[in-house]
Amino acid sequence: MNIRPLHDRIVVRRIEEETKTAGGILLPGSAQEKPSQGEVIAVGNGQVRDNGETRALDVKAGDKVLFGQYAGQTVKVDGEELLIMKESDVLGVLEG
């Protein structure tokens, strides 16, 4: 099933982070923080402004992004956990 977000929303798949500390200690699932990095898998058409024009989004599918720990809404699509958030919740795009 494909998902297409509306307006200025994007769909993000979290990128899992390391489960070890710098000292090599394995962290149990309950002690791990949710990852704050992800890959954009779908974007909406853009933000509709007051004058009726649509502003295109700065992020595109395939971008790796940083976002706040509590950003967006978690949804399950075909058994996969995804985030739907506004483009303004994105703190930055990872390049290189």
All heavy atoms as an XYZ file, in Angstrom:
722
protein
N       0.849     -1.174      0.000
C       0.000      0.000      0.000
C       0.901      1.245      0.000
O       1.866      1.317      0.737
C      -0.881     -0.014      1.254
C      -1.634      1.271      1.449
S      -2.558      1.393      3.004
C      -3.604     -0.014      2.930
N       0.583      2.183     -0.842
C       1.309      3.454     -0.885
C       0.572      4.482     -0.036
O      -0.639      4.419      0.113
C       1.412      3.970     -2.321
C       2.347      3.127     -3.148
O       3.225      2.469     -2.618
N       2.150      3.142     -4.451
N       1.322      5.426      0.487
C       0.725      6.503      1.281
C       1.180      7.830      0.685
O       2.350      7.984      0.343
C       1.105      6.369      2.772
C       0.402      7.432      3.594
C       2.590      6.403      2.980
C       0.496      7.205      5.089
N       0.243      8.742      0.511
C       0.551     10.074     -0.019
C       0.082     11.100      1.001
O      -1.108     11.268      1.231
C      -0.167     10.307     -1.346
C       0.169     11.665     -1.980
C      -0.537     11.847     -3.316
N      -1.978     11.713     -3.222
C      -2.819     12.725     -2.952
N      -2.363     13.940     -2.723
N      -4.118     12.513     -2.910
N       1.032     11.791      1.638
C       0.656     12.801      2.620
C       0.039     14.023      1.944
O       0.305     14.281      0.765
C       1.967     13.142      3.305
C       3.014     12.792      2.327
C       2.473     11.669      1.491
N      -0.747     14.752      2.686
C      -1.405     15.940      2.153
C      -0.634     17.205      2.504
O       0.028     17.283      3.542
C      -2.828     16.044      2.703
C      -3.749     14.880      2.358
C      -5.099     15.070      3.039
C      -3.916     14.748      0.862
N      -0.724     18.190      1.628
C      -0.192     19.543      1.821
C       1.283     19.542      2.217
O       2.102     19.056      1.468
C      -1.072     20.335      2.787
C      -2.512     20.326      2.398
N      -2.966     20.921      1.246
C      -3.590     19.765      2.990
C      -4.274     20.744      1.143
N      -4.676     20.044      2.193
N       1.619     20.087      3.402
C       3.029     20.241      3.790
C       3.500     19.134      4.732
O       4.426     19.305      5.490
C       3.265     21.614      4.415
C       2.503     21.822      5.710
O       1.477     21.137      5.907
O       2.933     22.655      6.518
N       2.865     17.977      4.648
C       3.272     16.855      5.491
C       4.207     15.920      4.734
O       4.175     15.846      3.506
C       2.057     16.096      5.988
C       1.297     16.887      7.030
C       0.161     16.081      7.620
N      -0.377     16.653      8.823
C      -1.037     17.780      8.918
N      -1.222     18.518      7.840
N      -1.509     18.209     10.066
N       5.042     15.191      5.512
C       5.962     14.215      4.930
C       5.851     12.909      5.715
O       5.418     12.901      6.856
C       7.422     14.721      4.951
C       7.905     14.976      6.382
C       7.576     15.972      4.113
C       9.378     15.319      6.487
N       6.202     11.803      5.067
C       6.226     10.491      5.709
C       7.689     10.093      5.870
O       8.465     10.161      4.906
C       5.473      9.434      4.878
C       5.531      8.077      5.564
C       4.034      9.858      4.658
N       8.064      9.701      7.102
C       9.463      9.405      7.425
C       9.565      8.005      8.032
O       8.748      7.626      8.871
C      10.021     10.450      8.422
C      11.434     10.108      8.854
C       9.964     11.845      7.833
N      10.568      7.264      7.595
C      10.908      5.973      8.199
C      12.114      6.211      9.104
O      13.141      6.700      8.643
C      11.261      4.951      7.120
C      11.683      3.598      7.678
C      12.100      2.634      6.577
N      10.972      2.372      5.688
C      11.006      2.545      4.360
N      12.091      2.972      3.765
N       9.941      2.277      3.620
N      11.977      5.880     10.390
C      13.086      6.078     11.332
C      14.290      5.223     10.932
O      14.135      4.101     10.474
C      12.684      5.682     12.748
C      11.757      6.650     13.414
C      11.544      6.225     14.864
N      10.463      6.956     15.480
C      10.622      8.074     16.163
N      11.804      8.585     16.307
N       9.579      8.682     16.696
N      15.491      5.779     11.140
C      16.732      5.049     10.948
C      17.192      4.608     12.328
O      17.413      5.445     13.207
C      17.808      5.922     10.271
C      17.349      6.329      8.881
C      19.138      5.180     10.209
C      18.281      7.314      8.203
N      17.323      3.309     12.521
C      17.712      2.770     13.832
C      19.144      3.149     14.165
O      20.017      3.120     13.308
C      17.552      1.249     13.856
C      16.116      0.789     13.709
C      15.188      1.345     14.782
O      15.595      1.431     15.952
O      14.052      1.706     14.440
N      19.369      3.507     15.413
C      20.689      3.891     15.874
C      21.338      2.730     16.624
O      20.713      1.715     16.891
C      20.585      5.124     16.780
C      20.095      6.344     16.023
C      19.946      7.570     16.910
O      20.158      7.457     18.131
O      19.611      8.623     16.367
N      22.586      2.912     16.984
C      23.345      1.898     17.706
C      22.665      1.533     19.021
O      22.087      2.374     19.687
C      24.752      2.406     18.009
C      25.645      2.516     16.785
C      26.026      1.175     16.211
O      26.277      0.230     16.989
O      26.060      1.064     14.982
N      22.778      0.257     19.419
C      22.222     -0.193     20.688
C      23.312     -0.365     21.735
O      23.066     -0.927     22.788
C      21.474     -1.526     20.505
O      22.384     -2.496     19.964
C      20.284     -1.358     19.582
N      24.524      0.116     21.424
C      25.637      0.045     22.373
C      26.055      1.453     22.780
O      25.964      2.383     22.001
C      26.856     -0.615     21.731
C      26.798     -2.092     21.594
C      28.170     -2.573     21.172
C      28.103     -3.896     20.464
N      29.417     -4.339     20.018
N      26.565      1.548     23.991
C      27.145      2.813     24.431
C      28.570      2.889     23.906
O      29.097      1.915     23.359
C      27.165      2.913     25.965
O      28.028      1.900     26.476
C      25.772      2.771     26.552
N      29.216      4.030     24.088
C      30.602      4.188     23.645
C      31.521      3.184     24.343
O      32.531      2.766     23.787
C      31.079      5.611     23.907
N      31.169      2.774     25.553
C      31.975      1.812     26.303
C      31.689      0.364     25.942
O      32.284     -0.546     26.490
N      30.751      0.124     25.019
C      30.452     -1.235     24.569
C      29.336     -1.920     25.327
O      29.112     -3.108     25.152
N      28.609     -1.195     26.166
C      27.515     -1.784     26.933
C      26.268     -1.829     26.056
O      25.873     -0.831     25.461
C      27.239     -0.964     28.210
C      28.479     -0.961     29.095
C      26.022     -1.506     28.952
C      28.390     -0.013     30.265
N      25.626     -2.993     25.969
C      24.386     -3.135     25.209
C      23.226     -2.554     26.000
O      23.082     -2.823     27.189
C      24.107     -4.609     24.906
C      25.028     -5.275     23.903
C      24.721     -6.760     23.819
C      24.888     -4.644     22.540
N      22.404     -1.770     25.338
C      21.246     -1.149     25.990
C      19.996     -1.984     25.729
O      19.731     -2.354     24.590
C      21.025      0.267     25.454
C      22.116      1.281     25.753
C      21.835      2.574     25.021
C      22.224      1.529     27.235
N      19.195     -2.253     26.753
C      17.917     -2.930     26.515
C      16.960     -1.983     25.799
O      17.125     -0.763     25.837
C      17.429     -3.261     27.925
C      18.109     -2.273     28.805
C      19.433     -1.967     28.156
N      15.966     -2.538     25.152
C      15.021     -1.744     24.381
C      14.351     -0.644     25.173
O      14.099      0.441     24.664
N      14.066     -0.881     26.453
C      13.377      0.125     27.258
C      14.271      1.312     27.607
O      13.789      2.376     27.926
C      12.854     -0.509     28.548
O      13.938     -1.042     29.296
N      15.605      1.139     27.539
C      16.530      2.217     27.895
C      16.953      3.037     26.682
O      17.575      4.077     26.827
C      17.768      1.639     28.571
N      16.599      2.575     25.487
C      17.027      3.267     24.276
C      16.104      4.430     23.972
O      14.901      4.349     24.186
C      17.010      2.304     23.086
C      17.998      1.184     23.219
C      17.834      0.185     22.089
O      17.190      0.468     21.091
N      18.399     -0.987     22.261
N      16.697      5.492     23.460
C      15.888      6.618     22.997
C      15.421      6.316     21.579
O      16.080      5.603     20.836
C      16.726      7.893     22.984
C      17.084      8.396     24.354
C      17.815      9.726     24.283
O      17.798     10.374     23.228
O      18.399     10.102     25.297
N      14.281      6.880     21.214
C      13.825      6.716     19.842
C      14.767      7.487     18.927
O      15.212      8.578     19.264
C      12.401      7.245     19.684
C      11.373      6.375     20.349
C       9.991      6.855     20.009
C       8.962      5.923     20.593
N       7.619      6.299     20.236
N      15.080      6.923     17.772
C      15.980      7.626     16.857
C      15.383      8.944     16.389
O      14.172      9.060     16.222
C      16.127      6.666     15.673
C      15.509      5.395     16.080
C      14.658      5.635     17.269
N      16.249      9.924     16.195
C      15.792     11.230     15.729
C      16.285     11.499     14.311
O      16.399     12.636     13.897
C      16.260     12.323     16.681
O      17.670     12.294     16.795
N      16.590     10.435     13.595
C      16.974     10.521     12.186
C      16.051      9.615     11.392
O      15.581      8.599     11.895
C      18.403     10.050     11.963
C      19.454     10.906     12.575
C      20.842     10.382     12.241
O      21.035      9.730     11.221
N      21.796     10.661     13.097
N      15.813      9.996     10.155
C      14.968      9.156      9.325
C      15.143      9.468      7.862
O      15.816     10.428      7.488
N      14.515      8.621      7.052
C      14.541      8.805      5.602
C      13.139      9.177      5.140
O      12.165      8.517      5.502
C      14.980      7.516      4.910
C      15.019      7.628      3.414
C      15.417      6.339      2.728
O      15.671      5.342      3.418
O      15.457      6.339      1.495
N      13.051     10.229      4.357
C      11.765     10.675      3.819
C      11.349      9.695      2.731
O      12.120      9.428      1.802
C      11.872     12.110      3.246
C      10.554     12.543      2.629
C      12.308     13.086      4.323
N      10.145      9.132      2.854
C       9.693      8.190      1.832
C       8.558      8.751      0.976
O       8.300      8.233     -0.102
C       9.295      6.830      2.437
C       8.209      6.969      3.484
C      10.502      6.144      3.038
C       7.668      5.639      3.945
N       7.909      9.820      1.435
C       6.864     10.466      0.628
C       6.673     11.902      1.107
O       6.858     12.189      2.288
C       5.548      9.705      0.742
N       6.315     12.785      0.179
C       6.066     14.187      0.519
C       4.742     14.635     -0.090
O       4.306     14.102     -1.106
C       7.201     15.128      0.031
C       8.503     14.787      0.700
C       7.363     15.078     -1.466
N       4.127     15.623      0.554
C       2.891     16.193      0.033
C       3.170     17.168     -1.097
O       4.318     17.388     -1.489
N       2.121     17.769     -1.618
C       2.241     18.694     -2.755
C       2.842     20.034     -2.371
O       3.388     20.726     -3.210
C       0.879     18.924     -3.404
C       0.365     17.671     -4.061
O       1.140     16.847     -4.532
N      -0.944     17.509     -4.076
N       2.719     20.429     -1.120
C       3.268     21.705     -0.683
C       2.308     22.454      0.210
O       1.150     22.083      0.370
N       2.817     23.529      0.779
C       2.037     24.347      1.697
C       1.175     25.324      0.915
O       1.678     26.060      0.063
C       2.976     25.101      2.627
C       2.285     25.969      3.627
C       3.263     26.752      4.475
O       4.369     27.036      4.044
N       2.847     27.109      5.675
N      -0.121     25.335      1.202
C      -1.033     26.276      0.553
C      -0.995     27.576      1.344
O      -1.276     27.602      2.544
C      -2.468     25.715      0.490
C      -3.399     26.714     -0.161
C      -2.489     24.393     -0.257
N      -0.644     28.656      0.681
C      -0.537     29.969      1.336
C      -1.885     30.679      1.341
O      -2.835     30.250      0.686
C       0.505     30.808      0.614
C       1.862     30.136      0.676
C       2.922     31.097      0.389
N       4.208     30.474      0.661
C       5.285     31.145      0.889
N       5.257     32.458      0.888
N       6.416     30.528      1.111
N      -1.948     31.800      2.050
C      -3.203     32.551      2.165
C      -3.722     33.048      0.823
O      -4.926     33.162      0.614
C      -3.014     33.745      3.110
C      -2.799     33.304      4.547
O      -3.222     32.188      4.895
O      -2.195     34.070      5.311
N      -2.806     33.349     -0.119
C      -3.238     33.849     -1.422
C      -3.611     32.730     -2.394
O      -3.909     32.989     -3.547
C      -2.156     34.748     -2.034
C      -0.858     34.007     -2.294
O      -0.764     32.806     -2.096
N       0.152     34.747     -2.718
N      -3.583     31.475     -1.926
C      -3.985     30.345     -2.761
C      -2.840     29.661     -3.482
O      -3.022     28.588     -4.057
N      -1.656     30.266     -3.487
C      -0.509     29.649     -4.146
C       0.027     28.494     -3.297
O      -0.135     28.482     -2.086
C       0.611     30.672     -4.349
C       0.275     31.758     -5.337
C       1.411     32.769     -5.484
O       2.495     32.554     -4.887
O       1.210     33.757     -6.177
N       0.663     27.540     -3.953
C       1.260     26.405     -3.258
C       2.773     26.554     -3.275
O       3.372     26.702     -4.341
C       0.864     25.078     -3.931
O      -0.554     24.976     -3.931
C       1.451     23.894     -3.199
N       3.392     26.512     -2.088
C       4.853     26.571     -1.975
C       5.382     25.147     -1.919
O       4.992     24.356     -1.066
C       5.275     27.314     -0.709
C       6.803     27.458     -0.577
C       7.236     27.992      0.770
N       6.986     27.091      1.877
C       7.776     26.061      2.217
N       8.851     25.787      1.529
N       7.477     25.304      3.263
N       6.275     24.808     -2.832
C       6.854     23.468     -2.867
C       7.681     23.211     -1.617
O       8.233     24.138     -1.018
C       7.718     23.314     -4.113
N       7.769     21.952     -1.209
C       8.531     21.589     -0.017
C      10.025     21.554     -0.330
O      10.433     21.296     -1.458
C       8.078     20.222      0.500
C       6.602     20.121      0.884
C       6.286     18.726      1.388
C       6.242     21.140      1.934
N      10.846     21.811      0.698
C      12.299     21.795      0.548
C      12.868     20.384      0.616
O      13.965     20.140      0.134
C      12.971     22.654      1.624
C      12.690     24.133      1.431
O      12.518     24.554      0.270
O      12.640     24.862      2.431
N      12.155     19.460      1.252
C      12.640     18.078      1.334
C      11.995     17.248      0.234
O      10.924     17.598     -0.283
C      12.348     17.447      2.720
C      13.079     18.185      3.811
C      10.878     17.392      3.003
N      12.663     16.164     -0.132
C      12.131     15.276     -1.170
C      12.318     13.832     -0.725
O      13.067     13.551      0.208
C      12.816     15.531     -2.501
C      14.307     15.318     -2.482
C      14.930     15.773     -3.788
C      16.416     15.591     -3.820
N      17.165     16.162     -2.719
N      11.635     12.923     -1.364
C      11.762     11.506     -1.039
C      13.218     11.086     -1.201
O      13.888     11.474     -2.147
C      10.865     10.680     -1.941
N      13.704     10.316     -0.231
C      15.087      9.860     -0.239
C      16.013     10.675      0.644
O      17.117     10.229      0.957
N      15.603     11.893      1.054
C      16.433     12.721      1.934
C      16.532     12.083      3.318
O      15.569     11.505      3.823
C      15.835     14.122      2.101
C      16.103     15.030      0.913
O      16.904     14.648      0.036
O      15.505     16.115      0.878
N      17.687     12.218      3.944
C      17.876     11.805      5.335
C      17.736     13.069      6.185
O      18.402     14.064      5.918
C      19.252     11.185      5.527
C      19.482      9.976      4.635
C      19.832      8.775      5.427
C      20.179      7.558      4.611
N      19.254      7.130      3.649
N      16.843     13.023      7.171
C      16.517     14.225      7.936
C      16.691     14.005      9.429
O      16.671     12.875      9.923
C      15.066     14.687      7.649
C      14.902     15.126      6.212
C      14.058     13.610      7.986
N      16.866     15.117     10.149
C      16.893     15.140     11.611
C      15.601     15.779     12.092
O      15.128     16.751     11.499
C      18.071     15.975     12.115
C      19.464     15.463     11.808
C      20.494     16.510     12.214
C      19.719     14.165     12.530
N      15.042     15.251     13.181
C      13.812     15.809     13.729
C      13.823     15.619     15.230
O      14.625     14.858     15.775
C      12.576     15.151     13.103
C      12.618     13.649     13.083
C      12.170     12.916     14.162
C      13.109     12.976     11.979
C      12.209     11.540     14.147
C      13.148     11.603     11.955
C      12.694     10.872     13.043
N      12.953     16.322     15.920
C      12.861     16.234     17.369
C      12.353     14.875     17.817
O      11.670     14.167     17.072
N      12.671     14.518     19.048
C      12.325     13.204     19.580
C      10.818     12.945     19.579
O      10.381     11.826     19.383
C      12.871     13.068     20.991
C      12.695     11.689     21.580
C      13.360     11.552     22.927
O      13.908     12.502     23.463
N      13.314     10.373     23.494
N      10.024     13.977     19.790
C       8.574     13.801     19.870
C       7.849     14.376     18.656
O       6.656     14.646     18.714
C       8.049     14.437     21.157
C       8.685     13.826     22.381
C       9.644     14.520     23.109
C       8.360     12.543     22.779
C      10.241     13.949     24.222
C       8.959     11.963     23.881
C       9.898     12.670     24.598
O      10.495     12.091     25.696
N       8.533     14.548     17.544
C       7.940     15.132     16.338
C       7.024     14.126     15.648
O       7.283     12.926     15.640
C       9.030     15.582     15.374
N       5.971     14.620     15.061
C       5.108     13.818     14.207
C       4.186     12.855     14.934
O       4.182     12.749     16.154
N       3.406     12.157     14.126
C       2.473     11.142     14.610
C       2.920      9.788     14.072
O       3.230      9.652     12.894
C       1.056     11.432     14.095
C       0.455     12.696     14.629
C       0.110     12.554     16.088
O      -0.357     11.523     16.530
N       0.348     13.606     16.849
N       2.942      8.783     14.927
C       3.327      7.436     14.516
C       2.106      6.719     13.964
O       1.038      6.729     14.572
C       3.895      6.651     15.715
O       4.993      7.382     16.258
C       4.371      5.283     15.292
N       2.273      6.099     12.787
C       1.213      5.315     12.168
C       1.799      3.984     11.704
O       3.005      3.884     11.473
C       0.567      6.049     10.964
C      -0.143      7.301     11.412
C       1.586      6.364      9.897
N       0.949      2.971     11.580
C       1.387      1.685     11.053
C       0.761      1.490      9.682
O      -0.458      1.597      9.527
C       0.967      0.540     11.969
C       1.948      0.287     13.070
C       1.746     -1.076     13.675
C       2.877     -1.292     14.661
N       2.849     -2.617     15.232
N       1.604      1.221      8.692
C       1.139      0.961      7.329
C       1.768     -0.353      6.893
O       2.994     -0.472      6.870
C       1.553      2.101      6.369
C       1.116      1.796      4.957
C       0.966      3.424      6.833
N       0.944     -1.340      6.583
C       1.417     -2.674      6.211
C       2.375     -3.250      7.246
O       3.390     -3.860      6.921
C       2.093     -2.648      4.832
C       1.117     -2.368      3.705
O      -0.088     -2.617      3.893
O       1.556     -1.906      2.644
N       2.090     -3.023      8.520
C       2.908     -3.557      9.600
C       4.185     -2.784      9.881
O       4.931     -3.132     10.786
N       4.457     -1.744      9.117
C       5.660     -0.939      9.312
C       5.297      0.353     10.034
O       4.323      1.014      9.689
C       6.299     -0.614      7.962
C       7.570      0.170      8.078
C       8.207      0.453      6.725
O       7.522      0.343      5.690
O       9.388      0.798      6.728
N       6.108      0.713     11.043
C       5.860      1.932     11.800
C       6.505      3.119     11.095
O       7.706      3.122     10.851
C       6.435      1.776     13.213
C       5.834      2.715     14.207
C       6.238      2.367     15.614
O       5.591      1.505     16.223
O       7.222      2.971     16.088
N       5.688      4.111     10.750
C       6.150      5.309     10.050
C       5.747      6.552     10.833
O       4.860      6.493     11.682
C       5.537      5.375      8.649
C       5.813      4.198      7.722
C       4.961      4.306      6.468
C       7.280      4.121      7.368
N       6.385      7.660     10.522
C       6.037      8.947     11.121
C       5.449      9.850     10.047
O       5.975      9.903      8.930
C       7.285      9.640     11.671
C       7.828      9.160     12.988
C       9.165      9.829     13.257
C       6.874      9.494     14.107
N       4.389     10.551     10.380
C       3.857     11.602      9.509
C       4.023     12.906     10.276
O       3.569     13.029     11.416
C       2.388     11.369      9.142
C       2.247     10.076      8.349
C       1.846     12.555      8.352
C       0.840      9.755      7.917
N       4.726     13.851      9.658
C       4.993     15.127     10.324
C       4.930     16.262      9.324
O       4.981     16.029      8.115
C       6.359     15.098     11.014
C       7.534     14.986     10.084
S       9.122     14.959     10.927
C       9.116     13.337     11.617
N       4.815     17.473      9.833
C       4.879     18.653      8.979
C       6.334     18.915      8.621
O       7.237     18.561      9.382
C       4.295     19.866      9.692
C       2.797     19.808      9.829
C       2.266     21.121     10.330
C       0.761     21.107     10.189
N       0.271     22.314      9.602
N       6.547     19.534      7.481
C       7.912     19.858      7.070
C       8.591     20.755      8.104
O       9.796     20.652      8.326
C       7.910     20.540      5.703
C       9.311     20.816      5.199
C       9.343     21.692      3.976
O       8.508     22.613      3.866
O      10.211     21.459      3.129
N       7.838     21.578      8.789
C       8.419     22.485      9.781
C       8.980     21.740     10.996
O       9.762     22.304     11.761
C       7.390     23.520     10.223
O       6.272     22.878     10.806
N       8.609     20.464     11.203
C       9.156     19.659     12.292
C      10.568     19.162     11.987
O      11.265     18.698     12.882
C       8.268     18.449     12.584
C       6.934     18.843     13.204
O       6.866     19.939     13.805
O       5.979     18.048     13.099
N      10.988     19.256     10.728
C      12.320     18.807     10.340
C      13.332     19.868     10.761
O      13.179     21.058     10.454
C      12.402     18.557      8.806
C      13.821     18.254      8.373
C      11.468     17.424      8.417
N      14.374     19.426     11.471
C      15.401     20.361     11.944
C      16.498     20.560     10.911
O      17.130     21.611     10.890
C      16.011     19.818     13.242
C      15.016     19.556     14.379
C      15.727     18.916     15.552
C      14.335     20.837     14.789
N      16.740     19.558     10.077
C      17.791     19.689      9.064
C      17.838     18.460      8.176
O      17.292     17.413      8.496
N      18.533     18.616      7.042
C      18.738     17.533      6.090
C      20.197     17.121      6.154
O      21.083     17.974      6.092
C      18.346     17.973      4.658
C      18.624     16.865      3.656
C      16.895     18.404      4.601
N      20.450     15.813      6.290
C      21.825     15.303      6.312
C      22.307     15.153      4.876
O      21.648     14.514      4.065
C      21.880     13.947      7.028
C      21.481     13.964      8.496
C      21.361     12.541      9.023
C      22.490     14.744      9.300
N      23.453     15.735      4.585
C      24.000     15.668      3.225
C      25.333     14.946      3.248
O      26.073     15.012      4.214
C      24.172     17.067      2.655
C      22.844     17.800      2.502
C      23.002     19.198      1.981
O      24.133     19.713      1.952
O      21.987     19.788      1.601
N      25.650     14.280      2.134
C      26.954     13.612      1.990
C      26.964     12.313      2.569
O      27.100     11.478      3.122
